């Protein structure tokens, strides 16, 4: 298959087997620059495994993952982060005893091209960045609040903010609204829709109402392969998707 360099992310013929079980089975999956993609599917479909493979946590048995034309499958996890891939896991990994501002500050990548920059300039740039990101993730009023005191939803937003401090080209979020209140879910949908113009985003989600609010293009996984792909209306009307997933 010819490699397509126009995509931000090109996953081709990707397979990973655990003890003979193919969790991902010959998957082809492409994401454009600045695209918001939602991945849905029943439990065990391979959704989280796909993110594990893209971020290097799991290595594939076979196939290729190219990010801006660069092969990721041979790179260690931290190098994949440097390439511009950010990943948020299901449980927030924030520093509870630090303030929101400090959490954002420790997430700022240092030592990449800052040689020769004056410390003052860097501090000013960092401060501007913290204020900008805090505004984006709806935490500008909570900068001096200890992260442990935030609501569940705010903790999720803080973690997204911590990823945004690294300015990733691709942001991967695994069930970001789990446990959120209805209002927090709405605000999260708005947040992701705003971010989509600046970053490519892959969201794994089960909540269909939420998917409708953000899903321009939806990929349905089933048994490690793509069952259907398209806009929400197309996917919802697909009889195979109804049979294996939406009908339950």
N, C-alpha and C positions, 0 to 999 in steps of 0.2 A: 504494500500500500504506500502511495507517495505521501511523504510527510507534508503537512500543510502548515506553512510558516505564518499564515495570516492570523491564526488564533493566538491568544495569550497562552492558553493551555491546550495541549493536544495529548490525549491519552489514547494509545493505540494497542490493540491486541493484548490488553492487560489481563493477566491471570495471577491469582495467588491461591495456593493450596495449603490448607492446614490439615495434616494427617490424611491426605487424599481427598478431603472435601474442598471443592473449589468455591471459595467465598466470593471471589471475583473471577468471572469466566469469559475471557476473550473480549473484554469491554473496550469499546471505542466511544470517547466522550470528549467534546470540544467546547471550550468557553472563549467567548470573544473578549477583547478589551472592554472594560467598563460595562460588563454585562452582569445582571443580577439573575442567578440561576437557582431554582429551588429543586432539591432532590427529595423525592418521596418514595414510599414503598413499605411493604410489610416488614416486621421484625425479621432479622436474618437475611435481608435482601442484599446486604453488603454496603450499606450507606456509610457507616462509620469507617469500615475497612477501606473504602475508597479514599476518604480523607487521610487515614493513616498512611496510605501508600503515597499520596501526593506530598505529604509533609515529611516523609522519610522515616516515620516511626516503624513502619513495616516495609520490608523489601519484597518486590514481586517475584514470583516464580518465572514469569515470562512477560514480555511486552515492554512498552516504552512510555515514559511520561516526559513530555517536553514542555518547558516553560519559557516563552519567548525564544523558542528554538534551541534551548539548552536542555540536555538530558539530565533529569533529576535523579533517576533511579540509582546512580552510582555515588551520589553526594550524601554526606552525613547531614543529620537534621539541622545543625546550626548553619551550615552553608546554604541550605534551602531557604532558611529564614533570610539570610543575606541577599539571596536572589530576589526576594520580595514576596514570599509566601507567609502569611500570618494565619495562625490557627487558634480558634477558641474552643476549648473542650466543654463537655456538658456541665461539669462543676467549675465554678469560678475559681481561678487561682490568683487571688489578690492578697495583698499583705494587710491583714485586718488591723494591725496596730499602727499602720502608717495612715496619714491623711490621704485624701483623694489626690491632692497636689503631689505628695511624695510618691504615691503609686505611679502617677504619670511620669514623674521625673526619673524614677529608676528604670522605667521602660525605654527611655530615650537612648538610641544607640550611640555609643561614644567610640572614638578612635577610628572613625571612617571619614577621612578627608577633612579632619578638623585641625590638622597640623598647621601651625602658623596663624591660626585664628586667635585673636585676643580673647582671653578668658571673659572679659566683660561682654564682648560681642556675643560670645557663645551663650553666656548666661542670659543676655537679653533675648537672643533668638529662642533659647529654651523656654524662657518665661512666656514669650509670645505664643509659642507652639502649645504650651500647656493650657493657656487661656483659650486658644482657638479650639483645641480638641475637647476641653471641658464643655465649651459651648455646644459643640456638635453632639456630644453624648448626654446633654441635658443635666450636666453636673456643675455648671458655673456658679451656682449658689452654694455648692457643697465642698468647695476646694479645701477648706480647713477642717472638714469633718473626718473623723476616723472612719476608715473604710468598713470596719466591723459594725458600725452603727447604721450603715446604709440599709435601705430596704432590699429585698431579694432582687427586684428589678434593677435598682440602681447599681447593685454589685455587678450584674450582668453588663450594664452599660459601661461601668468603669473598666471592666475587662476588655470590652470592645475598644474603649479609649486607649488602653495600654497597648493594644495591637496597633491602633492608628498612629501612635507616637513613632512607630517604626516605618510609617508611610508605605505599607505593603501595596503592591500592585494587585495582589489577590488576597482576599479575606475569606476564611472558611469558618463557618459558624455551625456548631452541632446543637440543634434544638435550643436556640437562644431564648425562647419564651417559656420554657418549661418552668412551672411554678409561679409565673407572673400573674398579677391582677389583670382584669380586663382592660383597665386604663393603661397599664404599663405595656400591654400587648399592642394596643393602638399606637402608642408613642414609639414603640420599637419598630413597628411597620413603617411609620413616617421616617424614623431615623435611617432605616435601611434603604428606603426609597431615595433619601437625600444622598446617602453615601454612594449609591450606584452610579452616579455621574462621574465619580472621582476614582473609584476602585472597581475591580471585578469582584463579585461576591458569590460564593456558593453557600447556600443555606440548606441544612437538613432539617426537615420539620414534619410533624404529624398533624398539627392543627390546621385543618382545611380552611377554616375561616381566615386564619392568618396567611396561609399560602395564597388565597384569593387576593389579599391586600397587596402582596408583594410579587406574585408570580407572573412575570412577563413570559418566561419560558420555564417549563417544568419537565424534569426528567424523572421517569418512573423506573426504579430498579426492582428486579424480581430475580431471586436466585443468582445474583452476581452479574446479571446482564441487563441491558436496557429493554424494557417491555414497551415503552411508549415515550414520546417526547413531543413537546409542542406547547401552545398556549393552554391556559387552564381549561377553557371550554372544550378544546380538542381532546385533552387528556381525560377530562371527566366523562366525556361521551364515549370513550373507548371501552368496548365491552370487556376486553381482556383485563383492563385496569379495574373495572367494576367487579369482575369475578375474583381477582386475587387480592384486591386491596379495599376499594371504596365500599364494596358491598357488605363488609364485615362490621 
